[in-house]
């Protein structure tokens, strides 16, 4: 793993789960982790209800946008976390791959998305504890 770990979150549309995970890890890591997100089939905009529930935590996603998954992004990452994108993610030797089974926030209300956000937050905090020991934070 590189001196500053790099994490890539991948979901299909890069409009919900991966955006929330990236924002939460970026927030909690405070520069100790390089964070990216991408989608295997990105859409035009982030889900407005996702923007709303992240804003409730003081995390502004209004300037973010869905990004296309590239081989370069996977190659640069130390850890690749997939969220329902199936086999669309290229696999490189020496990378750590995790698949987080999470409900898709597409078409859900803010009230339905909050528990998904909170689940992602718990997972992100646990990942951060593995990547950056507490005494290094």
DODOLUM-470362 format. One record per atom (N, C-alpha, C, O, CB): atom name; x, y, z; residue in three letters; chain. Coordinates in steps of 0.05 Angstrom, whole numbers. Each point is the difference from the previous one (the first is absolute). Glycine has a CB too. Layout:
N
   a      px      py      pz    r  c
  CA       X       Y       Z  ala  A
...
//
This chain:
137
   a      px      py      pz    r  c
   N      17     -24       0  unk  A
  CA     -17      24       0  unk  A
   C      18      25       0  unk  A
   O      21       0      12  unk  A
  CB     -58     -25      12  unk  A
   N      28      46     -38  unk  A
  CA      16      24      -1  unk  A
   C       0      15      27  unk  A
   O     -15      -7      18  unk  A
  CB       3      11     -67  unk  A
   N      30      15      51  unk  A
  CA       3      15      25  unk  A
   C     -27      13       8  unk  A
   O      -7      -1      24  unk  A
  CB      55      10     -34  unk  A
   N     -62       2      -9  unk  A
  CA     -27      10       5  unk  A
   C     -18     -19     -15  unk  A
   O      -1       0     -24  unk  A
  CB      16      49      29  unk  A
   N     -31     -65      10  unk  A
  CA     -17     -19     -13  unk  A
   C     -20      13     -19  unk  A
   O     -10      22       5  unk  A
  CB      15     -51      35  unk  A
   N     -10      16     -62  unk  A
  CA     -20       9     -20  unk  A
   C     -23     -19      -1  unk  A
   O       3     -24      -2  unk  A
  CB      33      47     -25  unk  A
   N     -60     -12      30  unk  A
  CA     -25     -16       0  unk  A
   C     -18       9     -23  unk  A
   O      -4      24      -4  unk  A
  CB       7     -31      54  unk  A
   N     -13     -12     -65  unk  A
  CA     -19       5     -22  unk  A
   C     -26     -13       7  unk  A
   O      -1     -25       4  unk  A
  CB      39      29     -38  unk  A
   N     -60      11      35  unk  A
  CA     -27     -10       4  unk  A
   C     -14      -1     -27  unk  A
   O       0      19     -15  unk  A
  CB      -2      -1      62  unk  A
   N      -9     -42     -54  unk  A
  CA     -13      -3     -26  unk  A
   C     -28     -11       3  unk  A
   O      -5     -20      14  unk  A
  CB      50      11     -34  unk  A
   N     -64      22       7  unk  A
  CA     -27     -11      -3  unk  A
   C      -8       4     -29  unk  A
   O      15      11     -15  unk  A
  CB     -27      -1      65  unk  A
   N     -12     -18     -57  unk  A
  CA      -8       2     -28  unk  A
   C      -2      28     -10  unk  A
   O      14       8     -20  unk  A
  CB     -39     -50      26  unk  A
   N       9      59       7  unk  A
  CA      -5      27     -10  unk  A
   C      17      22      12  unk  A
   O       0      22     -11  unk  A
  CB     -46     -38       4  unk  A
   N      61      10      28  unk  A
  CA      16      20      14  unk  A
   C     -17      24       7  unk  A
   O       9      23      -2  unk  A
  CB      32     -38     -23  unk  A
   N     -65       9      34  unk  A
  CA     -19      22       6  unk  A
   C     -11      -3      29  unk  A
   O     -16      17       8  unk  A
  CB       4     -14     -56  unk  A
   N      21     -24      62  unk  A
  CA     -11      -4      27  unk  A
   C      20     -12      19  unk  A
   O      15      14      14  unk  A
  CB     -59     -20     -35  unk  A
   N      45     -21      22  unk  A
  CA      17     -14      20  unk  A
   C      29       8      -1  unk  A
   O      12       7      20  unk  A
  CB     -44     -44     -24  unk  A
   N      44      36     -20  unk  A
  CA      29       6      -2  unk  A
   C       5      30       6  unk  A
   O      22       6      11  unk  A
  CB     -17     -43     -45  unk  A
   N     -23      54      27  unk  A
  CA       4      29       6  unk  A
   C      -2       4      31  unk  A
   O      16      15      11  unk  A
  CB     -35      -2     -56  unk  A
   N       0     -26      58  unk  A
  CA      -2       3      29  unk  A
   C      25     -11      14  unk  A
   O      11      13      18  unk  A
  CB     -61     -16     -22  unk  A
   N      59     -20      -5  unk  A
  CA      23     -13      12  unk  A
   C      25      18      -4  unk  A
   O      16       3      19  unk  A
  CB     -36     -49     -27  unk  A
   N      24      56     -15  unk  A
  CA      23      17      -6  unk  A
   C      -1      25      18  unk  A
   O      21       8      11  unk  A
  CB     -19     -25     -58  unk  A
   N     -25      30      49  unk  A
  CA      -2      24      16  unk  A
   C       5      -6      29  unk  A
   O      13      16      14  unk  A
  CB     -46       3     -47  unk  A
   N      22     -41      43  unk  A
  CA       4      -7      28  unk  A
   C      29      -7       6  unk  A
   O      11       9      21  unk  A
  CB     -58     -25     -19  unk  A
   N      60       1     -19  unk  A
  CA      28      -7       5  unk  A
   C      17      25      -2  unk  A
   O      18       4      17  unk  A
  CB     -25     -51     -35  unk  A
   N       3      63      -2  unk  A
  CA      15      25      -2  unk  A
   C      -3      17      25  unk  A
   O      20      11      10  unk  A
  CB     -27     -12     -60  unk  A
   N     -17       3      60  unk  A
  CA      -5      16      25  unk  A
   C      14     -12      24  unk  A
   O      14      14      14  unk  A
  CB     -59      -1     -33  unk  A
   N      42     -39      23  unk  A
  CA      12     -13      24  unk  A
   C      30      -2      -2  unk  A
   O      14       2      21  unk  A
  CB     -57     -27     -15  unk  A
   N      54      21     -29  unk  A
  CA      29      -5      -3  unk  A
   C      16      26       2  unk  A
   O      24      -1       6  unk  A
  CB     -35     -38     -35  unk  A
   N      -1      62      23  unk  A
  CA      13      26       3  unk  A
   C      27       0     -14  unk  A
   O      20       8      11  unk  A
  CB     -43      -1      32  unk  A
   N      24     -16     -68  unk  A
  CA      24       1     -16  unk  A
   C      19     -24       3  unk  A
   O      20      -1     -14  unk  A
  CB     -25      49      17  unk  A
   N      -2     -67      14  unk  A
  CA      18     -23       4  unk  A
   C      -5     -22     -20  unk  A
   O      15     -20      -1  unk  A
  CB     -14      31      49  unk  A
   N     -22      -8     -64  unk  A
  CA      -7     -20     -21  unk  A
   C      -8      15     -25  unk  A
   O     -14      20       2  unk  A
  CB      -1     -54      33  unk  A
   N      25      25     -58  unk  A
  CA      -9      11     -25  unk  A
   C     -26     -15      -8  unk  A
   O       0     -25       0  unk  A
  CB      48      37     -15  unk  A
   N     -69       2       9  unk  A
  CA     -26     -12      -4  unk  A
   C     -10       8     -28  unk  A
   O       0      23      -8  unk  A
  CB     -10     -22      58  unk  A
   N       0     -22     -64  unk  A
  CA     -13       5     -26  unk  A
   C     -25     -17      -2  unk  A
   O      -4     -20      15  unk  A
  CB      48      30     -37  unk  A
   N     -62      -2       4  unk  A
  CA     -24     -17      -5  unk  A
   C      -5       0     -30  unk  A
   O       9      19     -14  unk  A
  CB     -29      -9      59  unk  A
   N       7     -30     -55  unk  A
  CA      -6      -3     -28  unk  A
   C     -23     -19      -4  unk  A
   O      -9     -14      18  unk  A
  CB      57      23     -30  unk  A
   N     -59      -9     -13  unk  A
  CA     -22     -18      -6  unk  A
   C       5     -15     -26  unk  A
   O      13      10     -19  unk  A
  CB     -44      21      43  unk  A
   N      22     -55     -25  unk  A
  CA       3     -16     -24  unk  A
   C     -18      10     -23  unk  A
   O       6      -4     -23  unk  A
  CB       6     -36      51  unk  A
   N     -34      53     -20  unk  A
  CA     -19      12     -20  unk  A
   C     -11      26      13  unk  A
   O     -23       1       7  unk  A
  CB      11     -47     -28  unk  A
   N      30      66      23  unk  A
  CA      -9      25      14  unk  A
   C     -23      14     -13  unk  A
   O      -4      -1     -24  unk  A
  CB      50       6      40  unk  A
   N     -62       8       1  unk  A
  CA     -22      16     -10  unk  A
   C       8      29       0  unk  A
   O      24       6       5  unk  A
  CB     -58     -40      13  unk  A
   N      16      52     -24  unk  A
  CA       7      28      -3  unk  A
   C       4      15      26  unk  A
   O      17      18       2  unk  A
  CB     -43     -19     -44  unk  A
   N      10      -6      63  unk  A
  CA       1      15      25  unk  A
   C      -2     -18      24  unk  A
   O     -10     -23      -2  unk  A
  CB     -10      62     -21  unk  A
   N      28     -29      45  unk  A
  CA      -3     -15      25  unk  A
   C     -29       1       9  unk  A
   O     -14      20      -4  unk  A
  CB      62      -9      18  unk  A
   N     -58     -33      -3  unk  A
  CA     -27      -2      11  unk  A
   C      -5      23      19  unk  A
   O      15       3      20  unk  A
  CB     -14     -54     -26  unk  A
   N     -21      68       1  unk  A
  CA      -6      23      18  unk  A
   C      -5      -8      29  unk  A
   O       7      15      18  unk  A
  CB     -25       9     -58  unk  A
   N       5     -47      44  unk  A
  CA      -5      -8      28  unk  A
   C      26      -8      14  unk  A
   O       2       3      24  unk  A
  CB     -48     -20     -38  unk  A
   N      66       7      -1  unk  A
  CA      26      -6      11  unk  A
   C      14      27       8  unk  A
   O      12       2      21  unk  A
  CB      -8     -45     -49  unk  A
   N      -6      62      11  unk  A
  CA      11      27       6  unk  A
   C     -12      10      26  unk  A
   O      13      11      17  unk  A
  CB      -5      -1     -67  unk  A
   N     -35     -13      52  unk  A
  CA     -14       9      24  unk  A
   C       9     -13      25  unk  A
   O       6      14      20  unk  A
  CB     -45      -5     -49  unk  A
   N      41     -36      29  unk  A
  CA       8     -14      25  unk  A
   C      29       5       8  unk  A
   O       7      -1      23  unk  A
  CB     -42     -34     -34  unk  A
   N      52      40      -9  unk  A
  CA      28       6       6  unk  A
   C       2      29      11  unk  A
   O      17       6      17  unk  A
  CB      -1     -38     -53  unk  A
   N     -32      50      25  unk  A
  CA      -1      27      10  unk  A
   C      -8       1      30  unk  A
   O       9      18      15  unk  A
  CB     -20      -2     -62  unk  A
   N      -6     -34      55  unk  A
  CA      -8      -2      28  unk  A
   C      24      -5      18  unk  A
   O       0       8      24  unk  A
  CB     -44     -25     -38  unk  A
   N      66       6       4  unk  A
  CA      24      -5      15  unk  A
   C      21      22      -5  unk  A
   O      22      -2      10  unk  A
  CB     -31     -47     -13  unk  A
   N       1      69     -12  unk  A
  CA      19      22      -6  unk  A
   C      19      -7     -23  unk  A
   O      21      13      -3  unk  A
  CB     -25       1      50  unk  A
   N      -2     -34     -63  unk  A
  CA      16      -8     -22  unk  A
   C     -14       8     -26  unk  A
   O     -21     -11      -7  unk  A
  CB      41     -28      33  unk  A
   N      -7      57     -40  unk  A
  CA     -12      12     -24  unk  A
   C       7     -16     -25  unk  A
   O      24       1      -9  unk  A
  CB     -23      44      31  unk  A
   N     -20     -58     -35  unk  A
  CA       5     -14     -25  unk  A
   C     -11      15     -24  unk  A
   O       1     -10     -22  unk  A
  CB      -3     -33      48  unk  A
   N      -7      67     -22  unk  A
  CA     -13      15     -21  unk  A
   C      19       6     -24  unk  A
   O      -9       4     -22  unk  A
  CB     -21      16      56  unk  A
   N      56     -19     -29  unk  A
  CA      19       5     -22  unk  A
   C      12     -26     -11  unk  A
   O      16       1     -19  unk  A
  CB      -5      43      40  unk  A
   N     -18     -67     -10  unk  A
  CA      11     -25     -10  unk  A
   C     -17      -9     -24  unk  A
   O     -22       9      -5  unk  A
  CB      37     -22      52  unk  A
   N      -3      -6     -62  unk  A
  CA     -14     -11     -23  unk  A
   C       9     -28      -5  unk  A
   O      23      -8       8  unk  A
  CB     -26      54     -29  unk  A
   N     -14     -63       9  unk  A
  CA       8     -28      -6  unk  A
   C      23      -1     -20  unk  A
   O       2      15     -19  unk  A
  CB     -49     -29      28  unk  A
   N      66      -4      -3  unk  A
  CA      24      -4     -17  unk  A
   C       1     -29     -10  unk  A
   O      -9     -18      13  unk  A
  CB      33      54      14  unk  A
   N     -13     -38     -51  unk  A
  CA       3     -27     -13  unk  A
   C      23     -15      12  unk  A
   O      22      11       4  unk  A
  CB     -41       8     -47  unk  A
   N      14     -44      49  unk  A
  CA      21     -18       9  unk  A
   C      21      -4     -21  unk  A
   O      -7      -7     -23  unk  A
  CB     -26     -16      53  unk  A
   N      58      27     -23  unk  A
  CA      22      -5     -19  unk  A
   C      19     -20      11  unk  A
   O       2      -4      24  unk  A
  CB      -6      51     -41  unk  A
   N      18     -60      -1  unk  A
  CA      21     -19       8  unk  A
   C      21      14      17  unk  A
   O      11     -11      19  unk  A
  CB     -19     -17     -60  unk  A
   N      15      53      33  unk  A
  CA      20      15      15  unk  A
   C      -8       5      29  unk  A
   O      17      -2      18  unk  A
  CB      -4      24     -61  unk  A
   N     -38     -17      48  unk  A
  CA      -9       5      27  unk  A
   C       3     -25      17  unk  A
   O       8       1      23  unk  A
  CB     -41      34     -40  unk  A
   N      26     -58       5  unk  A
  CA       3     -25      15  unk  A
   C      29      -6       5  unk  A
   O       8      -9      22  unk  A
  CB     -51      -9     -43  unk  A
   N      59      22       1  unk  A
  CA      29      -6       2  unk  A
   C      13      17      22  unk  A
   O      18      -9      13  unk  A
  CB     -17      -3     -62  unk  A
   N     -10      37      52  unk  A
  CA      12      19      20  unk  A
   C      -8      -7      28  unk  A
   O      14       7      19  unk  A
  CB     -14      28     -54  unk  A
   N     -23     -49      39  unk  A
  CA     -11      -5      26  unk  A
   C      14     -23      14  unk  A
   O       9     -19     -12  unk  A
  CB     -53      36      -4  unk  A
   N      46     -14      43  unk  A
  CA       9     -22      17  unk  A
   C     -23     -18       7  unk  A
   O       2     -24       2  unk  A
  CB      35      52      16  unk  A
   N     -60     -15     -13  unk  A
  CA     -25     -14       7  unk  A
   C     -22       8     -19  unk  A
   O      -5      24      -4  unk  A
  CB      20     -26      53  unk  A
   N     -29     -17     -60  unk  A
  CA     -23       5     -18  unk  A
   C     -24     -12      14  unk  A
   O      -1     -24       5  unk  A
  CB      30      23     -48  unk  A
   N     -49      18      48  unk  A
  CA     -24      -9      13  unk  A
   C     -23       2     -20  unk  A
   O      -7      22      -9  unk  A
  CB      24      -8      55  unk  A
   N     -29     -36     -53  unk  A
  CA     -22      -1     -19  unk  A
   C     -26      -1      16  unk  A
   O      -2     -11      22  unk  A
  CB      31     -12     -57  unk  A
   N     -49      34      23  unk  A
  CA     -27       1      12  unk  A
   C     -21      -6     -21  unk  A
   O     -14      18     -10  unk  A
  CB      30      16      44  unk  A
   N     -18     -59     -42  unk  A
  CA     -21      -8     -19  unk  A
   C       8       4     -29  unk  A
   O     -18       1     -16  unk  A
  CB     -14      10      51  unk  A
   N      58      -9     -41  unk  A
  CA       6       4     -29  unk  A
   C       8     -26     -13  unk  A
   O       8       0     -24  unk  A
  CB       7      46      34  unk  A
   N     -17     -68       4  unk  A
  CA       5     -26     -13  unk  A
   C      28      -3     -11  unk  A
   O      19       7      14  unk  A
  CB     -67      -9     -24  unk  A
   N      50      -9     -14  unk  A
  CA      26      -5     -12  unk  A
   C      11      23     -16  unk  A
   O      19      -3     -15  unk  A
  CB     -32     -45      14  unk  A
   N       1      72       3  unk  A
  CA       8      22     -16  unk  A
   C      27      12       8  unk  A
   O      12      15     -15  unk  A
  CB     -60      -5       8  unk  A
   N      58     -17      31  unk  A
  CA      24      12      10  unk  A
   C      24     -18      -8  unk  A
   O       1     -24       5  unk  A
  CB     -26      44      34  unk  A
   N      45      -7     -52  unk  A
  CA      24     -16      -8  unk  A
   C      15      -9      25  unk  A
   O       0      14      21  unk  A
  CB       4      12     -64  unk  A
   N       8     -49      41  unk  A
  CA      15     -12      23  unk  A
   C      30       0      -6  unk  A
   O       9      -9     -20  unk  A
  CB     -49     -20      32  unk  A
   N      55      40       7  unk  A
  CA      29       1      -2  unk  A
   C      12     -15      23  unk  A
   O     -10       2      23  unk  A
  CB       9      42     -47  unk  A
   N      22     -59      20  unk  A
  CA      14     -14      22  unk  A
   C      10      20      20  unk  A
   O       9      22      -7  unk  A
  CB       4     -60     -24  unk  A
   N     -13      30      56  unk  A
  CA      12      17      21  unk  A
   C     -19      21      11  unk  A
   O       7      15      18  unk  A
  CB      35     -23     -39  unk  A
   N     -66       9      11  unk  A
  CA     -20      19      10  unk  A
   C     -18     -14      20  unk  A
   O      -4     -24      -1  unk  A
  CB       5      51     -42  unk  A
   N     -10     -12      62  unk  A
  CA     -20     -11      19  unk  A
   C     -27       7     -10  unk  A
   O      -6      24      -5  unk  A
  CB      38     -20      45  unk  A
   N     -49     -24     -44  unk  A
  CA     -27       4      -9  unk  A
   C     -20      -7      22  unk  A
   O       2     -21      12  unk  A
  CB      12      12     -60  unk  A
   N     -34      26      52  unk  A
  CA     -21      -5      19  unk  A
   C     -26       5     -15  unk  A
   O      -2      19     -16  unk  A
  CB      30      -6      56  unk  A
   N     -48     -29     -35  unk  A
  CA     -27       5     -12  unk  A
   C     -19       5      23  unk  A
   O      -5     -17      17  unk  A
  CB      15     -12     -57  unk  A
   N     -20      53      41  unk  A
  CA     -19       8      21  unk  A
   C     -28      -3     -11  unk  A
   O      -8      14     -19  unk  A
  CB      41      18      40  unk  A
   N     -49     -51     -10  unk  A
  CA     -27      -3      -8  unk  A
   C     -18      21      14  unk  A
   O      -4      -2      24  unk  A
  CB      12     -48     -32  unk  A
   N     -17      69      -8  unk  A
  CA     -16      22      10  unk  A
   C     -24       4     -18  unk  A
   O       2      -4     -24  unk  A
  CB      39      26      44  unk  A
   N     -63     -14      -8  unk  A
  CA     -24       6     -16  unk  A
   C       7      24     -18  unk  A
   O      15      18       8  unk  A
  CB     -46     -35      29  unk  A
   N      19      17     -61  unk  A
  CA       4      21     -19  unk  A
   C     -19      23       8  unk  A
   O     -24      -4       2  unk  A
  CB      38     -28     -39  unk  A
   N      -3      57      41  unk  A
  CA     -18      22       7  unk  A
   C     -17      11     -23  unk  A
   O     -17      17       4  unk  A
  CB      50      -6      30  unk  A
   N     -29     -20     -59  unk  A
  CA     -15      10     -23  unk  A
   C     -30      -4       5  unk  A
   O      -9     -21       7  unk  A
  CB      48      10     -37  unk  A
   N     -54      33      26  unk  A
  CA     -29      -1       3  unk  A
   C     -10       0      28  unk  A
   O     -24      -3       5  unk  A
  CB      24     -21     -47  unk  A
   N      18      27      62  unk  A
  CA      -8      -1      28  unk  A
   C      -2      29      11  unk  A
   O      13      18     -11  unk  A
  CB       8     -64      17  unk  A
   N     -36      49      15  unk  A
  CA      -3      26      13  unk  A
   C      24       4      19  unk  A
   O      15     -18       6  unk  A
  CB     -66      16      -9  unk  A
   N      54      27      12  unk  A
  CA      21       6      19  unk  A
   C      -2     -17      25  unk  A
   O      20     -10      10  unk  A
  CB     -19      57     -27  unk  A
   N     -26     -51      26  unk  A
  CA      -4     -17      24  unk  A
   C      10     -29      -4  unk  A
   O      10     -12      18  unk  A
  CB     -50      41      -6  unk  A
   N      36     -39     -37  unk  A
  CA       9     -27      -6  unk  A
   C      30      -1      -5  unk  A
   O      13     -21       4  unk  A
  CB     -57      12     -24  unk  A
   N      56      31      13  unk  A
  CA      29       1      -6  unk  A
   C      17       3      26  unk  A
   O      22      -9       1  unk  A
  CB     -33      28     -46  unk  A
   N       0      -6      65  unk  A
  CA      15       5      25  unk  A
   C      12     -26      11  unk  A
   O      24       1       8  unk  A
  CB     -54      38       2  unk  A
   N      15     -61      -7  unk  A
  CA      12     -24      10  unk  A
   C      23     -11     -17  unk  A
   O      19     -11      10  unk  A
  CB     -63       1      11  unk  A
   N      42      14     -48  unk  A
  CA      21      -9     -18  unk  A
   C      25      18       5  unk  A
   O      22     -11       2  unk  A
  CB     -56      -4     -37  unk  A
   N      30      41      37  unk  A
  CA      22      18       7  unk  A
   C      13      -7      26  unk  A
   O      25      -1       1  unk  A
  CB     -49      37     -26  unk  A
   N       9     -42      45  unk  A
  CA      11      -7      26  unk  A
   C      15     -26       0  unk  A
   O      20      -3      13  unk  A
  CB     -57      28       8  unk  A
   N      28     -44     -37  unk  A
  CA      14     -26      -3  unk  A
   C      27       5     -14  unk  A
   O      20     -10       8  unk  A
  CB     -64     -15     -11  unk  A
   N      43      42     -18  unk  A
  CA      25       6     -14  unk  A
   C      19      14      19  unk  A
   O      24      -5       0  unk  A
  CB     -49       9     -44  unk  A
   N      15      14      61  unk  A
  CA      17      15      19  unk  A
   C      14     -20      19  unk  A
   O      24       3       5  unk  A
  CB     -54      37      -9  unk  A
   N      16     -59      14  unk  A
  CA      12     -20      18  unk  A
   C      22     -16     -15  unk  A
   O      21      -4      12  unk  A
  CB     -65       0      14  unk  A
   N      39      -4     -50  unk  A
  CA      19     -15     -16  unk  A
   C      25      17      -6  unk  A
   O      23     -10       1  unk  A
  CB     -60     -17     -21  unk  A
   N      32      52      13  unk  A
  CA      22      19      -6  unk  A
   C      18       4      25  unk  A
   O      25       0      -3  unk  A
  CB     -54      23     -32  unk  A
   N      17     -20      58  unk  A
  CA      16       4      24  unk  A
   C      16     -24       7  unk  A
   O      23       2       8  unk  A
  CB     -58      29       9  unk  A
   N      24     -55     -21  unk  A
  CA      15     -25       4  unk  A
   C      23      -2     -20  unk  A
   O      22      -8       8  unk  A
  CB     -64     -14      10  unk  A
   N      37      28     -43  unk  A
  CA      21       0     -20  unk  A
   C      22      19       7  unk  A
   O      24      -7      -2  unk  A
  CB     -57      -6     -33  unk  A
   N      26      37      43  unk  A
  CA      20      20       8  unk  A
   C      17     -10      23  unk  A
   O      25       4       0  unk  A
  CB     -56      33     -16  unk  A
   N      19     -50      35  unk  A
  CA      15     -11      23  unk  A
   C      21     -20      -9  unk  A
   O      21      -2      12  unk  A
  CB     -61      10      18  unk  A
   N      33     -24     -51  unk  A
  CA      19     -19     -11  unk  A
   C      23      13     -15  unk  A
   O      23      -7       2  unk  A
  CB     -60     -26      -5  unk  A
   N      29      54     -13  unk  A
  CA      20      12     -18  unk  A
   C      18      20      14  unk  A
   O      24       1      -6  unk  A
  CB     -57      -6     -30  unk  A
   N      23      19      56  unk  A
  CA      15      20      14  unk  A
   C      -3      -5      30  unk  A
   O     -20       7      11  unk  A
  CB      14      27     -49  unk  A
   N      26     -45      51  unk  A
  CA      -2      -5      28  unk  A
   C      -6      26      15  unk  A
   O       9      21      -8  unk  A
  CB      23     -60       4  unk  A
   N     -46      36      26  unk  A
  CA      -9      24      15  unk  A
   C      23      19       7  unk  A
   O      -3      24      -1  unk  A
  CB     -34     -52      20  unk  A
   N      60      17     -11  unk  A
  CA      23      18       7  unk  A
   C      11      15     -24  unk  A
   O      15      19       4  unk  A
  CB      -4     -51      33  unk  A
   N     -18      24     -61  unk  A
  CA       9      15     -24  unk  A
   C     -20      21      -9  unk  A
   O       5      15     -19  unk  A
  CB      20     -56       5  unk  A
   N     -49      41      27  unk  A
  CA     -20      20      -8  unk  A
   C       2      25      16  unk  A
   O     -16      19      -4  unk  A
  CB     -14     -56      -8  unk  A
//
